[in-house]
Amino acid sequence: MTEPALRVDSVWKKYRRGEAFDSLRDWLPALVRNRFRAGQDLAPSEFWAVRDVSFAVAPGEAFGIVGHNGAGKSTLLKLLSRIIQPTRGSLTVNGRMSALIEVGAGFHPDLTGRENVYLSGTILGMKREEVAAKFDAIVEFSGLAPFIDTPVKRYSSGMFARLGFSVAAHIDPEVLIVDEVLSVGDYVFQRKCMDRMNEVMRNGAAIVFVSHNLRAVVDLCQNGILMDRGEVAARGPIDLVIRRYLEHAAQSIGANEKPGVITSLAIHGASGNTVDFTAGERVRIDVSAVARERVAKAGIVIGIEDENFYLVFHTGTERLGSSPVDLEPGERLDCSFELDLHLGPGTYHINAYLYRYDVQQEYDRRSRAISFFVSSDRDGRGAANLYPRVCRNEKAAV
């Protein structure tokens, strides 16, 4: 049986909330107490950021880690990168590891791009001769040749990310850890990064990939985990993990103290799928709302946003000719919309509102409550899919 490239065994990490010491008299007893308490139950000022996380990544496998903000992903990444040590448990890496978890990590702002390539490469474990041998390939991949002798303090965040990833991806690691950092690059560079990571996997390296771009996670990874409040909430094939992630987001829709609340929101395709759709596919969006007090002249509004929070579509029951509804306490309003998803490939999010148009009163809002993917057999970018085709492509003399 092949030895895992990365193994995480029952890892726990605790932190202390805002504890500071004004004197050596306070610090020494606390140090002794913490020594004796290491790995034991929590003190009142402590909390678990990561709790009992275990997984293994095989050579040549891409492993995805997803979860909402605050789920424990960043702490887990720091543990994997050995920036911090676990309170309990162990992490084993078989071979050289490279981590790209922060834009420009290891870069010195006053040094040029050329100098930072050598500096970053050395920090990541390469010898100077190895950096020199790969220097041209690193610069070519980054696309920053015209600016390589410019101090990086004049680089944009996208240029930082391109150079940082280029160095990290060329050290031939056995384990490559990549965070959300790729999101700052443009589409062409993101595509190059994905191609490079696939090449790294074909060469036998393992990849741990953390991103809120669920489409990228699905495209790259085979398996993964869902983190929630520091624990593993789901594990297994990445499509099942992503489905659980989206279901978890939908379950967050619940009652509150508003007079009327949206209680459910769902999207369905003709084949019954609820996550992954084809451009142009007809889908149904179902929304339900319940009145806790009397709600007058209510309608349902839906919107669709892309990954960059750009609103690509918005409509409502009254805009489409339906009359507003008065709801008494305990009554429910069920509404369904049919849409043809003429959208470009990508990840999209649904917003839903319980709304009164005549006085522009919002009873309840559920932002980005459900997410879904759109794929297409034609490579185009943007919010809309115009079904492009080449009708002429020929060379002619001038």
TORTITI-204149 format. One record per residue (C-alpha): residue in three letters; x, y, z. Coordinates in nm, 2 decimals, m for minus. Layout:
<zafis>
(zafi "ALA"; (X; Y; Z));
...
</zafis>
This chain:
<zafis>
(zafi "MET"; (0.00; 0.00; 0.00));
(zafi "THR"; (0.14; 0.34; m0.10));
(zafi "GLU"; (0.25; 0.56; 0.19));
(zafi "PRO"; (0.04; 0.89; 0.21));
(zafi "ALA"; (0.23; 1.20; 0.12));
(zafi "LEU"; (0.05; 1.38; 0.40));
(zafi "ARG"; (m0.11; 1.24; 0.71));
(zafi "VAL"; (m0.31; 1.43; 0.98));
(zafi "ASP"; (m0.39; 1.22; 1.29));
(zafi "SER"; (m0.64; 1.35; 1.54));
(zafi "VAL"; (m0.51; 1.71; 1.54));
(zafi "TRP"; (m0.64; 1.96; 1.79));
(zafi "LYS"; (m0.54; 2.32; 1.84));
(zafi "LYS"; (m0.65; 2.55; 2.11));
(zafi "TYR"; (m0.60; 2.93; 2.16));
(zafi "ARG"; (m0.64; 3.16; 2.45));
(zafi "ARG"; (m0.87; 3.46; 2.43));
(zafi "GLY"; (m0.69; 3.79; 2.50));
(zafi "GLU"; (m0.47; 3.69; 2.79));
(zafi "ALA"; (m0.18; 3.93; 2.87));
(zafi "PHE"; (0.06; 3.94; 3.16));
(zafi "ASP"; (0.19; 4.26; 3.32));
(zafi "SER"; (0.46; 4.11; 3.52));
(zafi "LEU"; (0.69; 3.81; 3.55));
(zafi "ARG"; (0.51; 3.72; 3.87));
(zafi "ASP"; (0.19; 3.66; 3.67));
(zafi "TRP"; (0.36; 3.50; 3.37));
(zafi "LEU"; (0.56; 3.23; 3.54));
(zafi "PRO"; (0.27; 3.06; 3.73));
(zafi "ALA"; (0.06; 3.07; 3.41));
(zafi "LEU"; (0.35; 2.91; 3.22));
(zafi "VAL"; (0.37; 2.63; 3.47));
(zafi "ARG"; (m0.01; 2.58; 3.46));
(zafi "ASN"; (m0.01; 2.56; 3.09));
(zafi "ARG"; (0.27; 2.31; 3.09));
(zafi "PHE"; (0.06; 2.08; 3.31));
(zafi "ARG"; (m0.26; 2.15; 3.12));
(zafi "ALA"; (m0.12; 2.09; 2.77));
(zafi "GLY"; (m0.37; 1.87; 2.59));
(zafi "GLN"; (m0.61; 1.87; 2.89));
(zafi "ASP"; (m0.95; 2.03; 2.92));
(zafi "LEU"; (m1.00; 2.39; 2.84));
(zafi "ALA"; (m0.95; 2.68; 3.08));
(zafi "PRO"; (m1.22; 2.94; 3.09));
(zafi "SER"; (m1.02; 3.17; 2.86));
(zafi "GLU"; (m0.94; 2.90; 2.60));
(zafi "PHE"; (m1.12; 2.76; 2.30));
(zafi "TRP"; (m1.06; 2.49; 2.04));
(zafi "ALA"; (m0.99; 2.63; 1.69));
(zafi "VAL"; (m0.94; 2.28; 1.55));
(zafi "ARG"; (m1.09; 1.97; 1.70));
(zafi "ASP"; (m1.00; 1.61; 1.62));
(zafi "VAL"; (m0.92; 1.65; 1.25));
(zafi "SER"; (m0.78; 1.35; 1.06));
(zafi "PHE"; (m0.72; 1.28; 0.69));
(zafi "ALA"; (m0.46; 1.15; 0.45));
(zafi "VAL"; (m0.36; 1.27; 0.11));
(zafi "ALA"; (m0.20; 1.02; m0.13));
(zafi "PRO"; (0.08; 1.10; m0.38));
(zafi "GLY"; (m0.07; 1.25; m0.70));
(zafi "GLU"; (m0.40; 1.34; m0.53));
(zafi "ALA"; (m0.56; 1.68; m0.48));
(zafi "PHE"; (m0.75; 1.72; m0.16));
(zafi "GLY"; (m1.00; 2.00; m0.10));
(zafi "ILE"; (m1.08; 2.18; 0.22));
(zafi "VAL"; (m1.40; 2.39; 0.22));
(zafi "GLY"; (m1.60; 2.57; 0.48));
(zafi "HIS"; (m1.75; 2.90; 0.58));
(zafi "ASN"; (m1.54; 3.18; 0.73));
(zafi "GLY"; (m1.44; 3.09; 1.08));
(zafi "ALA"; (m1.47; 2.72; 1.02));
(zafi "GLY"; (m1.11; 2.65; 1.11));
(zafi "LYS"; (m0.95; 2.63; 0.76));
(zafi "SER"; (m0.68; 2.90; 0.82));
(zafi "THR"; (m0.57; 2.74; 1.15));
(zafi "LEU"; (m0.56; 2.40; 0.98));
(zafi "LEU"; (m0.35; 2.55; 0.70));
(zafi "LYS"; (m0.10; 2.70; 0.95));
(zafi "LEU"; (m0.07; 2.36; 1.12));
(zafi "LEU"; (m0.01; 2.19; 0.78));
(zafi "SER"; (0.25; 2.45; 0.69));
(zafi "ARG"; (0.42; 2.41; 1.04));
(zafi "ILE"; (0.37; 2.77; 1.12));
(zafi "ILE"; (0.21; 2.66; 1.44));
(zafi "GLN"; (0.22; 2.33; 1.63));
(zafi "PRO"; (m0.08; 2.13; 1.73));
(zafi "THR"; (m0.19; 2.10; 2.09));
(zafi "ARG"; (m0.26; 1.73; 2.03));
(zafi "GLY"; (m0.22; 1.49; 1.75));
(zafi "SER"; (0.04; 1.47; 1.48));
(zafi "LEU"; (0.11; 1.57; 1.12));
(zafi "THR"; (0.34; 1.37; 0.89));
(zafi "VAL"; (0.48; 1.49; 0.56));
(zafi "ASN"; (0.68; 1.25; 0.35));
(zafi "GLY"; (0.91; 1.47; 0.14));
(zafi "ARG"; (0.94; 1.84; 0.07));
(zafi "MET"; (0.65; 2.06; 0.13));
(zafi "SER"; (0.57; 2.40; m0.04));
(zafi "ALA"; (0.30; 2.63; 0.09));
(zafi "LEU"; (0.14; 2.93; m0.07));
(zafi "ILE"; (m0.11; 3.06; 0.20));
(zafi "GLU"; (m0.06; 3.44; 0.18));
(zafi "VAL"; (0.01; 3.68; m0.11));
(zafi "GLY"; (0.37; 3.78; m0.11));
(zafi "ALA"; (0.46; 3.57; 0.20));
(zafi "GLY"; (0.84; 3.58; 0.24));
(zafi "PHE"; (0.88; 3.88; 0.00));
(zafi "HIS"; (1.08; 4.19; 0.10));
(zafi "PRO"; (0.91; 4.50; m0.04));
(zafi "ASP"; (1.24; 4.68; m0.11));
(zafi "LEU"; (1.39; 4.40; m0.30));
(zafi "THR"; (1.33; 4.34; m0.67));
(zafi "GLY"; (1.13; 4.06; m0.82));
(zafi "ARG"; (1.45; 3.89; m0.92));
(zafi "GLU"; (1.59; 3.91; m0.56));
(zafi "ASN"; (1.27; 3.80; m0.41));
(zafi "VAL"; (1.26; 3.49; m0.63));
(zafi "TYR"; (1.59; 3.38; m0.47));
(zafi "LEU"; (1.48; 3.48; m0.13));
(zafi "SER"; (1.14; 3.31; m0.15));
(zafi "GLY"; (1.29; 3.00; m0.31));
(zafi "THR"; (1.55; 2.97; m0.03));
(zafi "ILE"; (1.28; 3.01; 0.24));
(zafi "LEU"; (1.08; 2.73; 0.07));
(zafi "GLY"; (1.38; 2.50; 0.08));
(zafi "MET"; (1.56; 2.54; m0.25));
(zafi "LYS"; (1.93; 2.58; m0.29));
(zafi "ARG"; (2.06; 2.89; m0.47));
(zafi "GLU"; (2.18; 2.67; m0.76));
(zafi "GLU"; (1.84; 2.51; m0.79));
(zafi "VAL"; (1.67; 2.86; m0.80));
(zafi "ALA"; (1.91; 2.97; m1.06));
(zafi "ALA"; (1.84; 2.66; m1.28));
(zafi "LYS"; (1.46; 2.73; m1.26));
(zafi "PHE"; (1.47; 3.11; m1.26));
(zafi "ASP"; (1.38; 3.15; m1.63));
(zafi "ALA"; (1.09; 2.91; m1.60));
(zafi "ILE"; (0.96; 3.08; m1.29));
(zafi "VAL"; (0.97; 3.43; m1.45));
(zafi "GLU"; (0.82; 3.30; m1.78));
(zafi "PHE"; (0.53; 3.14; m1.59));
(zafi "SER"; (0.46; 3.45; m1.39));
(zafi "GLY"; (0.45; 3.67; m1.70));
(zafi "LEU"; (0.64; 3.94; m1.51));
(zafi "ALA"; (0.97; 3.95; m1.72));
(zafi "PRO"; (0.94; 4.33; m1.79));
(zafi "PHE"; (0.91; 4.40; m1.42));
(zafi "ILE"; (1.14; 4.14; m1.27));
(zafi "ASP"; (1.40; 4.40; m1.17));
(zafi "THR"; (1.14; 4.64; m1.02));
(zafi "PRO"; (1.10; 4.65; m0.64));
(zafi "VAL"; (0.80; 4.44; m0.55));
(zafi "LYS"; (0.66; 4.72; m0.33));
(zafi "ARG"; (0.54; 4.87; m0.67));
(zafi "TYR"; (0.37; 4.54; m0.76));
(zafi "SER"; (m0.01; 4.50; m0.76));
(zafi "SER"; (m0.16; 4.23; m0.54));
(zafi "GLY"; (m0.22; 4.03; m0.86));
(zafi "MET"; (0.15; 4.06; m0.95));
(zafi "PHE"; (0.25; 3.95; m0.60));
(zafi "ALA"; (0.03; 3.64; m0.63));
(zafi "ARG"; (0.17; 3.55; m0.97));
(zafi "LEU"; (0.53; 3.57; m0.86));
(zafi "GLY"; (0.46; 3.39; m0.53));
(zafi "PHE"; (0.28; 3.11; m0.69));
(zafi "SER"; (0.54; 3.07; m0.97));
(zafi "VAL"; (0.81; 3.02; m0.71));
(zafi "ALA"; (0.61; 2.78; m0.49));
(zafi "ALA"; (0.50; 2.57; m0.79));
(zafi "HIS"; (0.85; 2.53; m0.93));
(zafi "ILE"; (1.02; 2.37; m0.63));
(zafi "ASP"; (0.90; 2.02; m0.72));
(zafi "PRO"; (0.74; 1.96; m0.39));
(zafi "GLU"; (0.60; 1.63; m0.27));
(zafi "VAL"; (0.32; 1.83; m0.10));
(zafi "LEU"; (0.19; 2.16; m0.23));
(zafi "ILE"; (m0.05; 2.36; m0.01));
(zafi "VAL"; (m0.25; 2.64; m0.18));
(zafi "ASP"; (m0.49; 2.88; m0.02));
(zafi "GLU"; (m0.74; 3.13; m0.16));
(zafi "VAL"; (m0.45; 3.34; m0.28));
(zafi "LEU"; (m0.52; 3.24; m0.64));
(zafi "SER"; (m0.84; 3.44; m0.64));
(zafi "VAL"; (m0.65; 3.77; m0.69));
(zafi "GLY"; (m0.51; 3.66; m1.03));
(zafi "ASP"; (m0.69; 3.72; m1.36));
(zafi "TYR"; (m0.87; 3.44; m1.54));
(zafi "VAL"; (m0.58; 3.35; m1.77));
(zafi "PHE"; (m0.34; 3.32; m1.49));
(zafi "GLN"; (m0.58; 3.12; m1.27));
(zafi "ARG"; (m0.61; 2.88; m1.57));
(zafi "LYS"; (m0.23; 2.85; m1.58));
(zafi "CYS"; (m0.22; 2.78; m1.21));
(zafi "MET"; (m0.48; 2.51; m1.24));
(zafi "ASP"; (m0.28; 2.35; m1.53));
(zafi "ARG"; (0.04; 2.38; m1.33));
(zafi "MET"; (m0.12; 2.21; m1.03));
(zafi "ASN"; (m0.25; 1.93; m1.25));
(zafi "GLU"; (0.11; 1.89; m1.38));
(zafi "VAL"; (0.24; 1.88; m1.03));
(zafi "MET"; (m0.01; 1.60; m0.95));
(zafi "ARG"; (0.09; 1.40; m1.26));
(zafi "ASN"; (0.45; 1.42; m1.13));
(zafi "GLY"; (0.33; 1.24; m0.81));
(zafi "ALA"; (0.29; 1.54; m0.57));
(zafi "ALA"; (0.00; 1.58; m0.34));
(zafi "ILE"; (m0.20; 1.90; m0.33));
(zafi "VAL"; (m0.41; 2.05; m0.05));
(zafi "PHE"; (m0.63; 2.32; m0.20));
(zafi "VAL"; (m0.84; 2.56; 0.01));
(zafi "SER"; (m1.08; 2.80; m0.18));
(zafi "HIS"; (m1.42; 2.95; m0.17));
(zafi "ASN"; (m1.43; 2.90; m0.55));
(zafi "LEU"; (m1.62; 2.58; m0.54));
(zafi "ARG"; (m1.60; 2.53; m0.91));
(zafi "ALA"; (m1.22; 2.53; m0.89));
(zafi "VAL"; (m1.23; 2.29; m0.60));
(zafi "VAL"; (m1.45; 2.05; m0.80));
(zafi "ASP"; (m1.24; 2.08; m1.11));
(zafi "LEU"; (m0.91; 2.00; m0.93));
(zafi "CYS"; (m0.98; 1.78; m0.63));
(zafi "GLN"; (m1.08; 1.42; m0.60));
(zafi "ASN"; (m1.15; 1.41; m0.22));
(zafi "GLY"; (m1.19; 1.65; 0.06));
(zafi "ILE"; (m1.34; 1.76; 0.39));
(zafi "LEU"; (m1.59; 2.02; 0.50));
(zafi "MET"; (m1.48; 2.21; 0.81));
(zafi "ASP"; (m1.74; 2.36; 1.05));
(zafi "ARG"; (m1.66; 2.52; 1.38));
(zafi "GLY"; (m1.32; 2.35; 1.39));
(zafi "GLU"; (m1.45; 2.00; 1.32));
(zafi "VAL"; (m1.48; 1.78; 1.01));
(zafi "ALA"; (m1.85; 1.80; 0.92));
(zafi "ALA"; (m1.82; 1.58; 0.61));
(zafi "ARG"; (m1.55; 1.39; 0.42));
(zafi "GLY"; (m1.52; 1.18; 0.11));
(zafi "PRO"; (m1.55; 1.24; m0.27));
(zafi "ILE"; (m1.53; 1.61; m0.34));
(zafi "ASP"; (m1.87; 1.63; m0.52));
(zafi "LEU"; (m2.04; 1.49; m0.21));
(zafi "VAL"; (m1.85; 1.72; 0.02));
(zafi "ILE"; (m1.95; 2.02; m0.18));
(zafi "ARG"; (m2.31; 1.91; m0.19));
(zafi "ARG"; (m2.31; 1.88; 0.19));
(zafi "TYR"; (m2.15; 2.23; 0.21));
(zafi "LEU"; (m2.43; 2.38; 0.00));
(zafi "GLU"; (m2.70; 2.19; 0.20));
(zafi "HIS"; (m2.54; 2.33; 0.52));
(zafi "ALA"; (m2.57; 2.68; 0.38));
(zafi "ALA"; (m2.93; 2.63; 0.29));
(zafi "GLN"; (m3.00; 2.49; 0.64));
(zafi "SER"; (m2.88; 2.82; 0.79));
(zafi "ILE"; (m3.21; 2.97; 0.67));
(zafi "GLY"; (m3.43; 2.99; 0.99));
(zafi "ALA"; (m3.68; 3.18; 1.18));
(zafi "ASN"; (m3.60; 3.52; 1.34));
(zafi "GLU"; (m3.80; 3.80; 1.51));
(zafi "LYS"; (m3.92; 3.96; 1.19));
(zafi "PRO"; (m4.29; 3.97; 1.11));
(zafi "GLY"; (m4.23; 3.74; 0.81));
(zafi "VAL"; (m3.94; 3.51; 0.73));
(zafi "ILE"; (m3.82; 3.30; 0.44));
(zafi "THR"; (m3.81; 2.94; 0.57));
(zafi "SER"; (m3.69; 2.75; 0.26));
(zafi "LEU"; (m3.51; 2.80; m0.07));
(zafi "ALA"; (m3.42; 2.53; m0.32));
(zafi "ILE"; (m3.32; 2.50; m0.69));
(zafi "HIS"; (m3.40; 2.19; m0.90));
(zafi "GLY"; (m3.31; 2.09; m1.25));
(zafi "ALA"; (m3.53; 1.87; m1.48));
(zafi "SER"; (m3.32; 1.57; m1.40));
(zafi "GLY"; (m3.35; 1.63; m1.02));
(zafi "ASN"; (m3.00; 1.77; m0.97));
(zafi "THR"; (m2.97; 2.06; m0.73));
(zafi "VAL"; (m2.61; 2.17; m0.76));
(zafi "ASP"; (m2.45; 2.13; m1.11));
(zafi "PHE"; (m2.63; 2.26; m1.42));
(zafi "THR"; (m2.56; 2.30; m1.79));
(zafi "ALA"; (m2.58; 2.64; m1.95));
(zafi "GLY"; (m2.93; 2.69; m2.09));
(zafi "GLU"; (m3.08; 2.43; m1.87));
(zafi "ARG"; (m3.43; 2.50; m1.73));
(zafi "VAL"; (m3.45; 2.51; m1.35));
(zafi "ARG"; (m3.71; 2.58; m1.09));
(zafi "ILE"; (m3.64; 2.79; m0.78));
(zafi "ASP"; (m3.88; 2.73; m0.49));
(zafi "VAL"; (m3.92; 2.98; m0.21));
(zafi "SER"; (m4.14; 2.96; 0.10));
(zafi "ALA"; (m4.21; 3.22; 0.36));
(zafi "VAL"; (m4.41; 3.22; 0.68));
(zafi "ALA"; (m4.58; 3.51; 0.86));
(zafi "ARG"; (m4.52; 3.54; 1.23));
(zafi "GLU"; (m4.73; 3.85; 1.25));
(zafi "ARG"; (m4.96; 4.00; 0.99));
(zafi "VAL"; (m4.77; 4.07; 0.67));
(zafi "ALA"; (m4.94; 4.30; 0.41));
(zafi "LYS"; (m4.90; 4.30; 0.03));
(zafi "ALA"; (m4.60; 4.05; 0.03));
(zafi "GLY"; (m4.42; 3.93; m0.27));
(zafi "ILE"; (m4.11; 3.71; m0.33));
(zafi "VAL"; (m3.80; 3.85; m0.50));
(zafi "ILE"; (m3.50; 3.65; m0.62));
(zafi "GLY"; (m3.16; 3.75; m0.74));
(zafi "ILE"; (m2.85; 3.57; m0.87));
(zafi "GLU"; (m2.50; 3.69; m0.80));
(zafi "ASP"; (m2.17; 3.56; m0.93));
(zafi "GLU"; (m1.85; 3.49; m0.73));
(zafi "ASN"; (m1.76; 3.86; m0.73));
(zafi "PHE"; (m2.09; 3.97; m0.58));
(zafi "TYR"; (m2.21; 4.11; m0.92));
(zafi "LEU"; (m2.58; 4.09; m0.95));
(zafi "VAL"; (m2.65; 3.91; m1.28));
(zafi "PHE"; (m3.02; 3.87; m1.25));
(zafi "HIS"; (m3.31; 4.00; m1.04));
(zafi "THR"; (m3.69; 3.96; m1.06));
(zafi "GLY"; (m4.00; 3.92; m0.84));
(zafi "THR"; (m4.35; 3.80; m0.83));
(zafi "GLU"; (m4.51; 4.14; m0.89));
(zafi "ARG"; (m4.27; 4.22; m1.17));
(zafi "LEU"; (m4.38; 3.91; m1.34));
(zafi "GLY"; (m4.75; 4.00; m1.30));
(zafi "SER"; (m4.85; 3.82; m0.98));
(zafi "SER"; (m5.06; 4.01; m0.72));
(zafi "PRO"; (m4.92; 4.07; m0.37));
(zafi "VAL"; (m5.05; 3.85; m0.09));
(zafi "ASP"; (m5.17; 3.93; 0.26));
(zafi "LEU"; (m5.05; 3.68; 0.52));
(zafi "GLU"; (m5.20; 3.62; 0.86));
(zafi "PRO"; (m4.99; 3.49; 1.15));
(zafi "GLY"; (m4.90; 3.12; 1.08));
(zafi "GLU"; (m4.99; 3.13; 0.71));
(zafi "ARG"; (m4.73; 3.03; 0.45));
(zafi "LEU"; (m4.65; 3.17; 0.10));
(zafi "ASP"; (m4.51; 2.92; m0.15));
(zafi "CYS"; (m4.36; 3.05; m0.47));
(zafi "SER"; (m4.18; 2.89; m0.77));
(zafi "PHE"; (m3.99; 3.05; m1.05));
(zafi "GLU"; (m3.88; 2.88; m1.38));
(zafi "LEU"; (m3.56; 3.01; m1.53));
(zafi "ASP"; (m3.34; 2.92; m1.83));
(zafi "LEU"; (m2.98; 2.94; m1.71));
(zafi "HIS"; (m2.82; 3.12; m2.00));
(zafi "LEU"; (m2.52; 3.19; m1.78));
(zafi "GLY"; (m2.15; 3.16; m1.83));
(zafi "PRO"; (m1.95; 2.88; m1.67));
(zafi "GLY"; (m1.89; 2.95; m1.30));
(zafi "THR"; (m2.03; 2.95; m0.95));
(zafi "TYR"; (m2.35; 3.15; m0.87));
(zafi "HIS"; (m2.54; 3.23; m0.55));
(zafi "ILE"; (m2.92; 3.29; m0.50));
(zafi "ASN"; (m3.06; 3.57; m0.29));
(zafi "ALA"; (m3.42; 3.56; m0.18));
(zafi "TYR"; (m3.64; 3.84; m0.03));
(zafi "LEU"; (m3.99; 3.87; 0.13));
(zafi "TYR"; (m4.07; 4.21; 0.00));
(zafi "ARG"; (m4.35; 4.47; m0.02));
(zafi "TYR"; (m4.32; 4.68; m0.33));
(zafi "ASP"; (m4.55; 4.97; m0.28));
(zafi "VAL"; (m4.36; 5.10; 0.02));
(zafi "GLN"; (m4.03; 4.93; m0.06));
(zafi "GLN"; (m4.04; 4.74; 0.27));
(zafi "GLU"; (m3.81; 4.44; 0.31));
(zafi "TYR"; (m3.96; 4.18; 0.55));
(zafi "ASP"; (m3.67; 3.93; 0.53));
(zafi "ARG"; (m3.36; 3.88; 0.32));
(zafi "ARG"; (m3.15; 3.56; 0.27));
(zafi "SER"; (m2.82; 3.66; 0.09));
(zafi "ARG"; (m2.62; 3.40; m0.11));
(zafi "ALA"; (m2.83; 3.13; 0.07));
(zafi "ILE"; (m2.78; 2.86; m0.20));
(zafi "SER"; (m2.50; 2.82; m0.45));
(zafi "PHE"; (m2.48; 2.62; m0.77));
(zafi "PHE"; (m2.25; 2.56; m1.07));
(zafi "VAL"; (m2.30; 2.62; m1.44));
(zafi "SER"; (m2.09; 2.44; m1.70));
(zafi "SER"; (m2.08; 2.47; m2.07));
(zafi "ASP"; (m1.93; 2.29; m2.37));
(zafi "ARG"; (m1.82; 2.62; m2.51));
(zafi "ASP"; (m1.53; 2.82; m2.35));
(zafi "GLY"; (m1.66; 3.17; m2.29));
(zafi "ARG"; (m1.62; 3.41; m1.99));
(zafi "GLY"; (m1.87; 3.65; m1.84));
(zafi "ALA"; (m2.21; 3.63; m1.67));
(zafi "ALA"; (m2.41; 3.55; m1.98));
(zafi "ASN"; (m2.38; 3.26; m2.22));
(zafi "LEU"; (m2.44; 3.37; m2.58));
(zafi "TYR"; (m2.36; 3.03; m2.72));
(zafi "PRO"; (m2.07; 3.14; m2.94));
(zafi "ARG"; (m1.97; 2.96; m3.26));
(zafi "VAL"; (m1.70; 3.04; m3.52));
(zafi "CYS"; (m1.87; 3.09; m3.86));
(zafi "ARG"; (m1.56; 3.21; m4.04));
(zafi "ASN"; (m1.19; 3.17; m3.97));
(zafi "GLU"; (m0.97; 3.20; m4.28));
(zafi "LYS"; (m0.65; 3.37; m4.38));
(zafi "ALA"; (m0.65; 3.62; m4.67));
(zafi "ALA"; (m0.38; 3.83; m4.84));
(zafi "VAL"; (m0.40; 4.21; m4.77));
</zafis>
